Amino acid sequence: MAKALIQAPFGPIAVDWRGGALAGVDLVPQGERDGAVLPDWVRAEFVAYLADPGHRIDLPLQPAGTAFQQRVWSALRAIPPGRPCTYGELAARLGSSARAIGQACRANPCPLVVPCHRVVGRRGAGGFGGARAGAPLAVKRWLLRHEGWEED
């Protein structure tokens, strides 16, 4: 597995890939990366999204997860930029609970590509990556604003 960083307006994004597929994205990376050079085809997708929030990052994925998580992650990819849905709305669509949706979002290994930031609470942005405050939530709010969503 190779790991590299991309600079974004909100800070670095750590990207991990194996062979020809994305294995993970960390929007609030801690620690060092191995200094690998990110392949141009990967970098180009992230740069395009950061320049144009309507750009759908289209990269081959290798996300490991349960059948339920895979179902949620597939539904997340169908949420358009700037039009987030609530955990409850997505839960109703998938015949699940809002808490289970939140847990699947938290387990998402490839945020941005699988846009879990587009799932929000009934009264605001909600959490992100298991955090209700701090850097992860600041990144989620930046991404939502980048896509044109205004928090109430």
N, C-alpha and C positions, 0 to 999 in steps of 0.2 A: 504494500500500500504506500502511496506517495501522499505527502501533505504539503500544502503551500498556503500562503496568505494572499488575499486580495484586499486592497485598501478601499473602503467605502466611506461615504460622508459621516457615518456614525461610528466608524472605527474599523478595525480589521475583521475580515471574514476568513475563517480557516476552512479550507476545502480539502477533503480526502477522496482519493479515487484509487480504484484497482483496475488495472488494464484499461479498458475502454469505457468504464462505467463509474459514475459518481457513487461514493460509498457514504459520505457524510458531509454536512455543512454545520459549522459552529459559528453563530452570529456574535457570541461573546467569548472568544477563545481565551484560555488561560494557559500560560506556559509557552514553551518553545515549540516550533515546528521543525521538521527536518531540513528545511531550506530547499526543498525540491522546486524546480521550475514548473509552474502550472502550464499545462498544455494550452496552446492558443485557442483551441476549440472550446475549452472549458472557460477560460478567462473571457472570451468574446461574449458568451451568454450572460455572465454576471454583469459585465460592463454595459451590455445592451439594456438590461433591466434597470440598472442604476441611472442610465441616461433617459430611458423611456419606461415608465411604470406599466405601460400597457404591453410591454414585451413579455411573452411567456417564455421562461427559461426552459429550453428543450434539450435536455441531456439524458442519456441512458442512465438508469438508476439501478442500484443493487440494495434496496432497503430491506433489511431483515425485520420481520414483524409477524404477529399473529394474523390469522385470517380476518379478524375484526379490524385490527389496525390497518391492514392493507385496504379494506373496504372504506374506512374513514379517509385514508390518505388519497385514495382514488377520488372520493367526493370532494376533498379539499382542492384538488387540481381543477375541478370544474367551477370553482367560485371565481368570478371575474374580479379583476382589480377595481378598487374603489367601491365595491358593492359587498362588503362583508356580511356574514350572517351570524346569528347568535349561536351559542352552544346548544340552546334549546331547539332552535329551528333545525339545525343539522341533525340533532338527536331525533326529532320527530320524523325527518325525512328517512333516516336510517333505522327507525324502530328501536331506538336505544335510549340511553339517559344522557343528560348533559354532562354529568360527571365522567361517564365512560368516554364521551367525545373529548373532554379535556385531557383525560389520561392518554388517549391515542395521540392527541396533538403533542403532548409533552414527550411522548416516545418517538416522535417523528425525527428520523436521523438526517433529513435533508430539507430543513426549512428554506424558504424562498422558492426552491424548485417545487416542493410540496408546501404550498403557502398556508401553513397553519396560523399565520398572523392574521389571516382574513376571518378568523372566528373570534367573535367578541362577546362580552357579557351583555346582559340586558341593560345595564346602566354604565356603559363605558367600555374601555378596551379589554377589561378582564385581565387575566394573567398571561404569562408567556414563559414557556420552558419551566414551569413549576414556580416561577417567581411572581409575586404580586406587586413588586416594587424593584427599584434599582436598575442596573444596566439592561437586563433582558426586557423589562417593560418599556424602557426608554427606546430601545431598538424597535420594538413592536409599534410603538406610537409613531416613530419616524417612518417606518414602512407604510403604515396606514395613511399618514399625511402625504407621503410621496405618491401614493395611489389616489389621493383626492378625498379621503374620508375625513370628516370633521367629527371629533368626539363631542358628545353633548355635554 
